[in-house]
Amino acid sequence: MEGLVSRLDPQHDDQLNGLVAELAQVFNLARQHLPPFPHFSYQIAPRYDRAGLPEALAQVARRHAPLSVRTSGLGLFPGDDPVLYLPLVRTAALSALHADLWATLAPFAVEPPPLYAPDQWTPHLTLISGGLSAAGLGEAVQRLLPRGLYWNIAISALSFIADSGAAQFIEHTFALGA
């Protein structure tokens, strides 16, 4: 998958990497069950039409000032491969940025999942994506519950993550408000 994302500020990037590494070690998780790097996604798709994408992303970035996002405890997406995550509070500024991104960049996305559309989007920071049984998920939640995990994170840029088939990497980044 490819996508439109924001990376975290250095402090929270380190904190989230630490949590993911700890969970990976304690629960012996394979790399495929872990996020490639700390980020949250505004939109994802199997692929994007690249013609004009960087210019459109730069225009959206210029229209929005840097912002702060807050985590609010723990969350779980159920299913065959459940996802344990830190939910982000949807503020007016975050929702406006997401809606602008979706409207401006949807024409570039090839079959984006509707769960990322503005009326369904649940912004989050993935900790684990699959790889744990229900009992293992319960243990992971018990391990993290005492920590609070209420963070204020500075967001200063938008990025496009490309997928080579072997790895995901950041192809473009644009500063917010610049």
CORVENJO-V337807 format. One record per backbone hydrogen bond with DSSP energy under -1.0 kcal/mol. NH is the residue of the N-H (numbers start at 1). CO is the residue of the C=O. Records with the same first field share a line. If there is no record, write none. Layout:
NH: CO + CO
This chain:
2: 45
3: 161
4: 43
5: 159
6: 40
13: 9
14: 10
15: 11
16: 12
17: 13
18: 14
19: 15
20: 16
21: 17
22: 18
23: 19
24: 20
25: 21
26: 22
27: 23
29: 24
33: 30
34: 31
40: 6
42: 4
43: 4
45: 2
49: 108
53: 50
56: 52
57: 53
58: 54
59: 55
60: 56
61: 57
62: 58
63: 59
64: 61
67: 155
69: 153
71: 151
72: 87
75: 85
77: 83
83: 77
84: 128
85: 75
86: 125
88: 123
89: 70
95: 91
96: 92
97: 93
98: 94
99: 95
100: 96
101: 97
102: 98
103: 99
104: 100
105: 101
106: 102
108: 105
110: 47
116: 113
117: 114
120: 117
121: 117
125: 86
127: 84
128: 84
129: 33
130: 82
137: 133
138: 134
139: 135
140: 136
141: 137
142: 138
143: 139
144: 140
145: 141
147: 144
148: 145
149: 147
153: 69
155: 67
158: 174
159: 5
160: 172
161: 3
162: 169
164: 167
169: 162
171: 160
172: 160
174: 158
176: 156
177: 61 + 64
178: 175
